Amino acid sequence: MSKLEGVSLPFRTCSVVRNDYNYNDEYNVGHPDALSTGDENGKGVVNEQAGGTTDIKVRECSIARNKYNNNNQYNDATA
């Protein structure tokens, strides 16, 4: 172990303690806060919905104003 690693390890441990996520509750692709489960945290995809609640509401509002939507999709056939 280098001298820098030896000095930095206590600071890293202190930072991990302050963090919401730690070695027992790691943030990863399967963590509830990483998935779009109806809260503001998640940005992953669940039930074909991606993003937090605000992202989903803004996207639905934008789709409502757009002439292309689920019933009139923009794709290779309509381009």
Phi and psi in radians as a Rosetta constraint file:
Dihedral C 1 N 2 CA 2 C 2 CIRCULARHARMONIC -1.315 0.35
Dihedral N 2 CA 2 C 2 N 3 CIRCULARHARMONIC 2.882 0.35
Dihedral C 2 N 3 CA 3 C 3 CIRCULARHARMONIC -1.109 0.35
Dihedral N 3 CA 3 C 3 N 4 CIRCULARHARMONIC -0.672 0.35
Dihedral C 3 N 4 CA 4 C 4 CIRCULARHARMONIC -1.084 0.35
Dihedral N 4 CA 4 C 4 N 5 CIRCULARHARMONIC -0.775 0.35
Dihedral C 4 N 5 CA 5 C 5 CIRCULARHARMONIC -1.073 0.35
Dihedral N 5 CA 5 C 5 N 6 CIRCULARHARMONIC -0.737 0.35
Dihedral C 5 N 6 CA 6 C 6 CIRCULARHARMONIC -1.074 0.35
Dihedral N 6 CA 6 C 6 N 7 CIRCULARHARMONIC -0.672 0.35
Dihedral C 6 N 7 CA 7 C 7 CIRCULARHARMONIC -1.317 0.35
Dihedral N 7 CA 7 C 7 N 8 CIRCULARHARMONIC -0.605 0.35
Dihedral C 7 N 8 CA 8 C 8 CIRCULARHARMONIC -1.445 0.35
Dihedral N 8 CA 8 C 8 N 9 CIRCULARHARMONIC -0.424 0.35
Dihedral C 8 N 9 CA 9 C 9 CIRCULARHARMONIC -0.994 0.35
Dihedral N 9 CA 9 C 9 N 10 CIRCULARHARMONIC -0.784 0.35
Dihedral C 9 N 10 CA 10 C 10 CIRCULARHARMONIC -1.077 0.35
Dihedral N 10 CA 10 C 10 N 11 CIRCULARHARMONIC -0.618 0.35
Dihedral C 10 N 11 CA 11 C 11 CIRCULARHARMONIC -1.176 0.35
Dihedral N 11 CA 11 C 11 N 12 CIRCULARHARMONIC -0.679 0.35
Dihedral C 11 N 12 CA 12 C 12 CIRCULARHARMONIC -1.131 0.35
Dihedral N 12 CA 12 C 12 N 13 CIRCULARHARMONIC -0.774 0.35
Dihedral C 12 N 13 CA 13 C 13 CIRCULARHARMONIC -1.046 0.35
Dihedral N 13 CA 13 C 13 N 14 CIRCULARHARMONIC -0.725 0.35
Dihedral C 13 N 14 CA 14 C 14 CIRCULARHARMONIC -1.110 0.35
Dihedral N 14 CA 14 C 14 N 15 CIRCULARHARMONIC -0.712 0.35
Dihedral C 14 N 15 CA 15 C 15 CIRCULARHARMONIC -1.168 0.35
Dihedral N 15 CA 15 C 15 N 16 CIRCULARHARMONIC -0.697 0.35
Dihedral C 15 N 16 CA 16 C 16 CIRCULARHARMONIC -1.123 0.35
Dihedral N 16 CA 16 C 16 N 17 CIRCULARHARMONIC -0.636 0.35
Dihedral C 16 N 17 CA 17 C 17 CIRCULARHARMONIC -1.104 0.35
Dihedral N 17 CA 17 C 17 N 18 CIRCULARHARMONIC -0.672 0.35
Dihedral C 17 N 18 CA 18 C 18 CIRCULARHARMONIC -1.292 0.35
Dihedral N 18 CA 18 C 18 N 19 CIRCULARHARMONIC -0.389 0.35
Dihedral C 18 N 19 CA 19 C 19 CIRCULARHARMONIC -1.298 0.35
Dihedral N 19 CA 19 C 19 N 20 CIRCULARHARMONIC 2.584 0.35
Dihedral C 19 N 20 CA 20 C 20 CIRCULARHARMONIC -1.129 0.35
Dihedral N 20 CA 20 C 20 N 21 CIRCULARHARMONIC -0.489 0.35
Dihedral C 20 N 21 CA 21 C 21 CIRCULARHARMONIC -1.897 0.35
Dihedral N 21 CA 21 C 21 N 22 CIRCULARHARMONIC 2.464 0.35
Dihedral C 21 N 22 CA 22 C 22 CIRCULARHARMONIC -2.454 0.35
Dihedral N 22 CA 22 C 22 N 23 CIRCULARHARMONIC -2.954 0.35
Dihedral C 22 N 23 CA 23 C 23 CIRCULARHARMONIC -1.129 0.35
Dihedral N 23 CA 23 C 23 N 24 CIRCULARHARMONIC -0.476 0.35
Dihedral C 23 N 24 CA 24 C 24 CIRCULARHARMONIC -1.529 0.35
Dihedral N 24 CA 24 C 24 N 25 CIRCULARHARMONIC -0.327 0.35
Dihedral C 24 N 25 CA 25 C 25 CIRCULARHARMONIC -2.402 0.35
Dihedral N 25 CA 25 C 25 N 26 CIRCULARHARMONIC 1.198 0.35
Dihedral C 25 N 26 CA 26 C 26 CIRCULARHARMONIC -1.304 0.35
Dihedral N 26 CA 26 C 26 N 27 CIRCULARHARMONIC 2.517 0.35
Dihedral C 26 N 27 CA 27 C 27 CIRCULARHARMONIC -1.454 0.35
Dihedral N 27 CA 27 C 27 N 28 CIRCULARHARMONIC 2.127 0.35
Dihedral C 27 N 28 CA 28 C 28 CIRCULARHARMONIC -2.645 0.35
Dihedral N 28 CA 28 C 28 N 29 CIRCULARHARMONIC -3.064 0.35
Dihedral C 28 N 29 CA 29 C 29 CIRCULARHARMONIC -1.109 0.35
Dihedral N 29 CA 29 C 29 N 30 CIRCULARHARMONIC -0.374 0.35
Dihedral C 29 N 30 CA 30 C 30 CIRCULARHARMONIC -1.687 0.35
Dihedral N 30 CA 30 C 30 N 31 CIRCULARHARMONIC -0.060 0.35
Dihedral C 30 N 31 CA 31 C 31 CIRCULARHARMONIC -1.219 0.35
Dihedral N 31 CA 31 C 31 N 32 CIRCULARHARMONIC 2.429 0.35
Dihedral C 31 N 32 CA 32 C 32 CIRCULARHARMONIC -0.955 0.35
Dihedral N 32 CA 32 C 32 N 33 CIRCULARHARMONIC -0.567 0.35
Dihedral C 32 N 33 CA 33 C 33 CIRCULARHARMONIC -1.301 0.35
Dihedral N 33 CA 33 C 33 N 34 CIRCULARHARMONIC -0.198 0.35
Dihedral C 33 N 34 CA 34 C 34 CIRCULARHARMONIC -1.671 0.35
Dihedral N 34 CA 34 C 34 N 35 CIRCULARHARMONIC -0.156 0.35
Dihedral C 34 N 35 CA 35 C 35 CIRCULARHARMONIC -1.859 0.35
Dihedral N 35 CA 35 C 35 N 36 CIRCULARHARMONIC 2.671 0.35
Dihedral C 35 N 36 CA 36 C 36 CIRCULARHARMONIC -1.416 0.35
Dihedral N 36 CA 36 C 36 N 37 CIRCULARHARMONIC 1.522 0.35
Dihedral C 36 N 37 CA 37 C 37 CIRCULARHARMONIC -1.938 0.35
Dihedral N 37 CA 37 C 37 N 38 CIRCULARHARMONIC 0.297 0.35
Dihedral C 37 N 38 CA 38 C 38 CIRCULARHARMONIC 1.746 0.35
Dihedral N 38 CA 38 C 38 N 39 CIRCULARHARMONIC 0.103 0.35
Dihedral C 38 N 39 CA 39 C 39 CIRCULARHARMONIC -1.980 0.35
Dihedral N 39 CA 39 C 39 N 40 CIRCULARHARMONIC -3.129 0.35
Dihedral C 39 N 40 CA 40 C 40 CIRCULARHARMONIC -1.375 0.35
Dihedral N 40 CA 40 C 40 N 41 CIRCULARHARMONIC -0.312 0.35
Dihedral C 40 N 41 CA 41 C 41 CIRCULARHARMONIC -1.260 0.35
Dihedral N 41 CA 41 C 41 N 42 CIRCULARHARMONIC -0.899 0.35
Dihedral C 41 N 42 CA 42 C 42 CIRCULARHARMONIC -1.236 0.35
Dihedral N 42 CA 42 C 42 N 43 CIRCULARHARMONIC 2.444 0.35
Dihedral C 42 N 43 CA 43 C 43 CIRCULARHARMONIC -2.156 0.35
Dihedral N 43 CA 43 C 43 N 44 CIRCULARHARMONIC -0.083 0.35
Dihedral C 43 N 44 CA 44 C 44 CIRCULARHARMONIC -1.327 0.35
Dihedral N 44 CA 44 C 44 N 45 CIRCULARHARMONIC -3.067 0.35
Dihedral C 44 N 45 CA 45 C 45 CIRCULARHARMONIC -1.819 0.35
Dihedral N 45 CA 45 C 45 N 46 CIRCULARHARMONIC 2.239 0.35
Dihedral C 45 N 46 CA 46 C 46 CIRCULARHARMONIC -2.428 0.35
Dihedral N 46 CA 46 C 46 N 47 CIRCULARHARMONIC 2.256 0.35
Dihedral C 46 N 47 CA 47 C 47 CIRCULARHARMONIC 0.910 0.35
Dihedral N 47 CA 47 C 47 N 48 CIRCULARHARMONIC 0.760 0.35
Dihedral C 47 N 48 CA 48 C 48 CIRCULARHARMONIC 1.071 0.35
Dihedral N 48 CA 48 C 48 N 49 CIRCULARHARMONIC 0.296 0.35
Dihedral C 48 N 49 CA 49 C 49 CIRCULARHARMONIC -1.964 0.35
Dihedral N 49 CA 49 C 49 N 50 CIRCULARHARMONIC 2.297 0.35
Dihedral C 49 N 50 CA 50 C 50 CIRCULARHARMONIC -2.101 0.35
Dihedral N 50 CA 50 C 50 N 51 CIRCULARHARMONIC 2.483 0.35
Dihedral C 50 N 51 CA 51 C 51 CIRCULARHARMONIC 1.736 0.35
Dihedral N 51 CA 51 C 51 N 52 CIRCULARHARMONIC 3.048 0.35
Dihedral C 51 N 52 CA 52 C 52 CIRCULARHARMONIC -1.362 0.35
Dihedral N 52 CA 52 C 52 N 53 CIRCULARHARMONIC 3.111 0.35
Dihedral C 52 N 53 CA 53 C 53 CIRCULARHARMONIC -1.057 0.35
Dihedral N 53 CA 53 C 53 N 54 CIRCULARHARMONIC -0.688 0.35
Dihedral C 53 N 54 CA 54 C 54 CIRCULARHARMONIC -1.145 0.35
Dihedral N 54 CA 54 C 54 N 55 CIRCULARHARMONIC -0.746 0.35
Dihedral C 54 N 55 CA 55 C 55 CIRCULARHARMONIC -1.011 0.35
Dihedral N 55 CA 55 C 55 N 56 CIRCULARHARMONIC -0.780 0.35
Dihedral C 55 N 56 CA 56 C 56 CIRCULARHARMONIC -1.155 0.35
Dihedral N 56 CA 56 C 56 N 57 CIRCULARHARMONIC -0.787 0.35
Dihedral C 56 N 57 CA 57 C 57 CIRCULARHARMONIC -1.089 0.35
Dihedral N 57 CA 57 C 57 N 58 CIRCULARHARMONIC -0.775 0.35
Dihedral C 57 N 58 CA 58 C 58 CIRCULARHARMONIC -1.125 0.35
Dihedral N 58 CA 58 C 58 N 59 CIRCULARHARMONIC -0.725 0.35
Dihedral C 58 N 59 CA 59 C 59 CIRCULARHARMONIC -1.120 0.35
Dihedral N 59 CA 59 C 59 N 60 CIRCULARHARMONIC -0.748 0.35
Dihedral C 59 N 60 CA 60 C 60 CIRCULARHARMONIC -1.113 0.35
Dihedral N 60 CA 60 C 60 N 61 CIRCULARHARMONIC -0.673 0.35
Dihedral C 60 N 61 CA 61 C 61 CIRCULARHARMONIC -1.141 0.35
Dihedral N 61 CA 61 C 61 N 62 CIRCULARHARMONIC -0.736 0.35
Dihedral C 61 N 62 CA 62 C 62 CIRCULARHARMONIC -1.137 0.35
Dihedral N 62 CA 62 C 62 N 63 CIRCULARHARMONIC -0.688 0.35
Dihedral C 62 N 63 CA 63 C 63 CIRCULARHARMONIC -1.141 0.35
Dihedral N 63 CA 63 C 63 N 64 CIRCULARHARMONIC -0.646 0.35
Dihedral C 63 N 64 CA 64 C 64 CIRCULARHARMONIC -1.112 0.35
Dihedral N 64 CA 64 C 64 N 65 CIRCULARHARMONIC -0.594 0.35
Dihedral C 64 N 65 CA 65 C 65 CIRCULARHARMONIC -1.436 0.35
Dihedral N 65 CA 65 C 65 N 66 CIRCULARHARMONIC -0.358 0.35
Dihedral C 65 N 66 CA 66 C 66 CIRCULARHARMONIC -1.402 0.35
Dihedral N 66 CA 66 C 66 N 67 CIRCULARHARMONIC 2.489 0.35
Dihedral C 66 N 67 CA 67 C 67 CIRCULARHARMONIC -1.268 0.35
Dihedral N 67 CA 67 C 67 N 68 CIRCULARHARMONIC -0.282 0.35
Dihedral C 67 N 68 CA 68 C 68 CIRCULARHARMONIC -1.762 0.35
Dihedral N 68 CA 68 C 68 N 69 CIRCULARHARMONIC 2.263 0.35
Dihedral C 68 N 69 CA 69 C 69 CIRCULARHARMONIC -2.588 0.35
Dihedral N 69 CA 69 C 69 N 70 CIRCULARHARMONIC -2.866 0.35
Dihedral C 69 N 70 CA 70 C 70 CIRCULARHARMONIC -1.104 0.35
Dihedral N 70 CA 70 C 70 N 71 CIRCULARHARMONIC -0.514 0.35
Dihedral C 70 N 71 CA 71 C 71 CIRCULARHARMONIC -1.531 0.35
Dihedral N 71 CA 71 C 71 N 72 CIRCULARHARMONIC -0.378 0.35
Dihedral C 71 N 72 CA 72 C 72 CIRCULARHARMONIC -2.352 0.35
Dihedral N 72 CA 72 C 72 N 73 CIRCULARHARMONIC 1.333 0.35
Dihedral C 72 N 73 CA 73 C 73 CIRCULARHARMONIC -1.395 0.35
Dihedral N 73 CA 73 C 73 N 74 CIRCULARHARMONIC 2.559 0.35
Dihedral C 73 N 74 CA 74 C 74 CIRCULARHARMONIC -1.570 0.35
Dihedral N 74 CA 74 C 74 N 75 CIRCULARHARMONIC 2.013 0.35
Dihedral C 74 N 75 CA 75 C 75 CIRCULARHARMONIC -2.632 0.35
Dihedral N 75 CA 75 C 75 N 76 CIRCULARHARMONIC -2.960 0.35
Dihedral C 75 N 76 CA 76 C 76 CIRCULARHARMONIC -1.025 0.35
Dihedral N 76 CA 76 C 76 N 77 CIRCULARHARMONIC -0.627 0.35
Dihedral C 76 N 77 CA 77 C 77 CIRCULARHARMONIC -1.233 0.35
Dihedral N 77 CA 77 C 77 N 78 CIRCULARHARMONIC -0.517 0.35
Dihedral C 77 N 78 CA 78 C 78 CIRCULARHARMONIC -1.768 0.35
Dihedral N 78 CA 78 C 78 N 79 CIRCULARHARMONIC -0.124 0.35
